[in-house]
Amino acid sequence: MNVQRLEKELDESLQVFNEEIVFLLDTHDDDYLTKDDLEDIGRHVFYAMHEFKSILIKHLKHADR
């Protein structure tokens, strides 16, 4: 995997994260965040960071060849 492909995959991961957060905000009815809202946002942050980790590890493994 080259740097351009790494950047493309990371950009795609960021785009998915952004779309999910925008959806959460668009469908939120209250003016205040609840514990459930914070847990949902935290889960999406975790998913995005996990995706970044997976992409970077894949890139590094390929670079070691």
N, C-alpha and C positions, 0 to 999 in steps of 0.2 A: 504494500500500500504506500503510495507516495503522499507527499504533504498536501497536494491539492485534493486528493481523495479523502484524506483525513479531515481537512477543513470542510469539505462538502458534507461528510457524514455528521460532523459536529454541528454544522449549520442546520441540517435536517432535524437533528435531535432538539436543538434550540427552538426551531419552528414548531415542532410538535408540542413542546412544553408551553410555548407562548399561546398556541391555539387552545390548549386545555385550560390555562389560567384565564384567558379571555372568556371562554365559555363559562367557567365558574363565576366570574364577575358579572357576566351578562344575565345569568340565571339567578343571581342572588337578590333576594327581595328586601332584606333588612338593611338598615343603616349601620348596624354593628355586627362585628364578627362574633360567632359563637365558638365554643370549643370544637364542635364538629367541623366548622369551617376551617379553623386552624389545622385540625388533623388532616383534612382533605388537602389543603395547600401543602402541608408538610409531606404528605404522601407523594404528591406530584413533584416536589423538589427532590425527594429521594429517587423517584423513578428517573428523573432527568440526570441526576448525578450518577446513578448506576449505569445509565446508557452511555454517558461520557466515559466512565471508567472502562466499560466493555470495549468501546471504540478505541480508546487509547491503548489498552492492553493488546488488542488485535493488531494495531499499528506497530507496537513495539516488538511483538513476537515476529511479525513479518519482516521487520527491519533487521532482526538478529540472524536471519537466514543468510 
